[in-house]
Amino acid sequence: MTRYSLVSTSEVQQNLADYLRACRKAGKLSRTALAERSTVPESTIKKFETTGQISLRQFLLLWQSLDDLARLQALTEPESPTERLPTSIDEVLSS
């Protein structure tokens, strides 16, 4: 089934970058310190924070350094039928 969303991939990328930047700043970490902690080059962290562009592996390394990786893992768990959001206008209208 096709899922429709009003959120663009670029918006999500930038929101993730903004979130991790806020975590870094809340932890009073410079990009250099985060680079040392995560093994992601400082230049890559800067590019990610400004453009949202990064490899999945490097994103996971940053997330692991700034947040709980289990929170991302939880996104891969199947949704329960009672928590499932409608995916079409027909489903919205029929509920």
Contacts in CASP RR format, 6 or more apart in sequence:
PFRMAT RR
TARGET T0000
AUTHOR 0000-0000-0000
METHOD contacts of the structure
MODEL  1
MTRYSLVSTSEVQQNLADYLRACRKAGKLSRTALAERSTVPESTIKKFET
TGQISLRQFLLLWQSLDDLARLQALTEPESPTERLPTSIDEVLSS
1 87 0 8 1.000
2 87 0 8 1.000
3 87 0 8 1.000
4 87 0 8 1.000
4 88 0 8 1.000
13 52 0 8 1.000
13 53 0 8 1.000
14 51 0 8 1.000
14 52 0 8 1.000
16 52 0 8 1.000
16 59 0 8 1.000
17 48 0 8 1.000
17 49 0 8 1.000
17 50 0 8 1.000
17 51 0 8 1.000
17 52 0 8 1.000
17 54 0 8 1.000
18 49 0 8 1.000
20 48 0 8 1.000
20 49 0 8 1.000
20 62 0 8 1.000
20 63 0 8 1.000
20 66 0 8 1.000
20 67 0 8 1.000
21 49 0 8 1.000
23 66 0 8 1.000
23 67 0 8 1.000
24 31 0 8 1.000
24 34 0 8 1.000
24 66 0 8 1.000
29 37 0 8 1.000
29 66 0 8 1.000
31 42 0 8 1.000
31 45 0 8 1.000
31 46 0 8 1.000
31 49 0 8 1.000
32 42 0 8 1.000
34 40 0 8 1.000
34 42 0 8 1.000
34 45 0 8 1.000
34 62 0 8 1.000
34 65 0 8 1.000
34 66 0 8 1.000
35 41 0 8 1.000
35 42 0 8 1.000
35 45 0 8 1.000
37 65 0 8 1.000
38 45 0 8 1.000
38 58 0 8 1.000
38 61 0 8 1.000
38 62 0 8 1.000
38 64 0 8 1.000
38 65 0 8 1.000
39 61 0 8 1.000
40 54 0 8 1.000
40 58 0 8 1.000
40 61 0 8 1.000
40 62 0 8 1.000
44 54 0 8 1.000
44 58 0 8 1.000
45 62 0 8 1.000
47 53 0 8 1.000
47 54 0 8 1.000
48 54 0 8 1.000
48 58 0 8 1.000
48 59 0 8 1.000
48 62 0 8 1.000
54 62 0 8 1.000
60 69 0 8 1.000
60 72 0 8 1.000
63 69 0 8 1.000
63 72 0 8 1.000
86 92 0 8 1.000
86 95 0 8 1.000
END
